[in-house]
Amino acid sequence: MAAIQVDNVTRTFGSVTAVDELSFTVEDGELFGLLGPNGAGKSTLINVLVTLLEPTEGTATVNGHDVTSETAAVRNSIGVVFQEQALDEDLTGEENLAFHARLYGMGRRERTDRIDEVLELVGLTEVRGDPVGTYSGGMKRRLEIGRGLLHEPAVLFLDEPTAGLDARTRRDTWEYIQRMNEDAGVSVVLTTHYIEEAEHLCDRVAIVDDGEIAAIDSPTALKATLGGTVVSLTVHGAVSALCDRLEEQSWVLEYARTDVGVNVTVERGETRVADLVHLADNVGAAITSVDIHRPNLETVFLSLTGAMIEDREDADGSAGEHRTQNAPLDTVDGRSEIATTEDDE
Ligand SMILES: Nc1ncnc2c1ncn2[C@@H]1O[C@H](COP(=O)(O)OP(=O)(O)OP(=O)(O)O)[C@@H](O)[C@H]1O
């Protein structure tokens, strides 16, 4: 049985379609990610799956239970960690868990055993007696994840599990998420707008944009669809002539004009910079900056939607707004010399 089955789910808020006819399956034991910018519809989808919102249209099951007609069964079989922290900072880590265990109706014996196990799993055994107010951001996050696991759910939902954490703590948190997925055998569905998180952590990723799934596959398979690196050129003058020349080159896999120049997809981008500069010279165009994007989920998002996730984030406040295709990759216009940067893997 699939952990989650979503069939044509739509959720609207007035005139806003937050989730638009989504269909996908999450297999038992998978670590599954919903990747997209703020406002893409990830939280709305999670809220439908955890029975906090009813779908406007379509159906979904979680652990075989229908999210509309079997809400109690769904809730009993899931754990949820929301974006907003919900811990009592005056209570100790252990007391926070005990409170939650009582809510779930766990008996004293079961409670004690399970709290010990969970604290061990999230690496908080030594600080179990300290007030949560003294915990670091990462420790609080782990405690929340542990709390979501107390009643041994089959599926754990994590909404932006590492938002607001520094890079190192984020990486540590990934290890704990992986550990629970592997050791506790729990299926995990997480939302994120961090490329690296989706890439590093997830077995499969759905790329979500404007309420729709643009692509769904393993990070490796998604990157393989690109078949090259994207070289973003900022160009002054003669962009059309440069595009005509790009069209003639057998080594150019694809190109697309942007507001500031052109994105060129080639094999091993770093080896083609000199050729691109040469081509530009020939047609009287000036390349003022070069950015090389190794294939990662950001470049997959770019090729699918015409914008970077970061651009969408910058445009936030207008979450979910439609942007023009091939929006600028960067605001490097006006640089006088060529700067070459590469995304970290
Ligand atoms: N309760 C609501 N009322 C009205 N509009 C909403 C509501 N909840 C979400 N939306 C809108 O639905 C769209 C999707 O929002 P959603 O929060 O699901 O996106 P998201 O990808 O989870 O982003 P974030 O990470 O910022 O929560 C946005 O346009 C948002 O403004």
The ligand as an SDF file (V2000), in Angstrom:
LIG
                    3D

 31 33  0  0  0  0  0  0  0  0999 V2000
   -5.6870   30.6380    4.2900 N   0  0  0  0  0  0  0  0  0  0  0  0
   -5.4190   31.2080    3.1200 C   0  0  0  0  0  0  0  0  0  0  0  0
   -6.1890   32.1750    2.6150 N   0  0  0  0  0  0  0  0  0  0  0  0
   -5.9280   32.7440    1.4220 C   0  0  0  0  0  0  0  0  0  0  0  0
   -4.8750   32.4240    0.6500 N   0  0  0  0  0  0  0  0  0  0  0  0
   -4.0510   31.4720    1.1020 C   0  0  0  0  0  0  0  0  0  0  0  0
   -4.2680   30.8150    2.3690 C   0  0  0  0  0  0  0  0  0  0  0  0
   -3.2740   29.8950    2.5360 N   0  0  0  0  0  0  0  0  0  0  0  0
   -2.4830   29.9880    1.4520 C   0  0  0  0  0  0  0  0  0  0  0  0
   -2.9480   30.9200    0.5980 N   0  0  0  0  0  0  0  0  0  0  0  0
   -2.3640   31.2770   -0.7080 C   0  0  0  0  0  0  0  0  0  0  0  0
   -2.1510   30.0780   -1.4250 O   0  0  0  0  0  0  0  0  0  0  0  0
   -0.9150   30.1030   -2.1250 C   0  0  0  0  0  0  0  0  0  0  0  0
   -0.0220   28.9650   -1.6650 C   0  0  0  0  0  0  0  0  0  0  0  0
    0.3900   29.1920   -0.3130 O   0  0  0  0  0  0  0  0  0  0  0  0
    1.1790   28.1020    0.5410 P   0  0  0  0  0  0  0  0  0  0  0  0
    1.3460   28.6560    1.9290 O   0  0  0  0  0  0  0  0  0  0  0  0
    0.5140   26.7860    0.4170 O   0  0  0  0  0  0  0  0  0  0  0  0
    2.5650   28.0580   -0.2010 O   0  0  0  0  0  0  0  0  0  0  0  0
    3.9310   27.4210    0.2880 P   0  0  0  0  0  0  0  0  0  0  0  0
    4.5930   26.9050   -0.9310 O   0  0  0  0  0  0  0  0  0  0  0  0
    3.7110   26.4730    1.3720 O   0  0  0  0  0  0  0  0  0  0  0  0
    4.7250   28.6720    0.8490 O   0  0  0  0  0  0  0  0  0  0  0  0
    5.2380   28.9020    2.3530 P   0  0  0  0  0  0  0  0  0  0  0  0
    6.4300   28.0660    2.5110 O   0  0  0  0  0  0  0  0  0  0  0  0
    5.5320   30.3800    2.3480 O   0  0  0  0  0  0  0  0  0  0  0  0
    4.1140   28.5390    3.2760 O   0  0  0  0  0  0  0  0  0  0  0  0
   -0.3320   31.4820   -1.8710 C   0  0  0  0  0  0  0  0  0  0  0  0
   -0.7160   32.3130   -2.9270 O   0  0  0  0  0  0  0  0  0  0  0  0
   -0.9940   31.9130   -0.5750 C   0  0  0  0  0  0  0  0  0  0  0  0
   -1.0410   33.3110   -0.4900 O   0  0  0  0  0  0  0  0  0  0  0  0
  1  2  1  0
  2  3  1  0
  2  7  2  0
  3  4  2  0
  4  5  1  0
  5  6  2  0
  6  7  1  0
  6 10  1  0
  7  8  1  0
  8  9  2  0
  9 10  1  0
 10 11  1  0
 11 12  1  0
 11 30  1  0
 12 13  1  0
 13 14  1  0
 13 28  1  0
 14 15  1  0
 15 16  1  0
 16 17  2  0
 16 18  1  0
 16 19  1  0
 19 20  1  0
 20 21  2  0
 20 22  1  0
 20 23  1  0
 23 24  1  0
 24 25  2  0
 24 26  1  0
 24 27  1  0
 28 29  1  0
 28 30  1  0
 30 31  1  0
M  END
$$$$
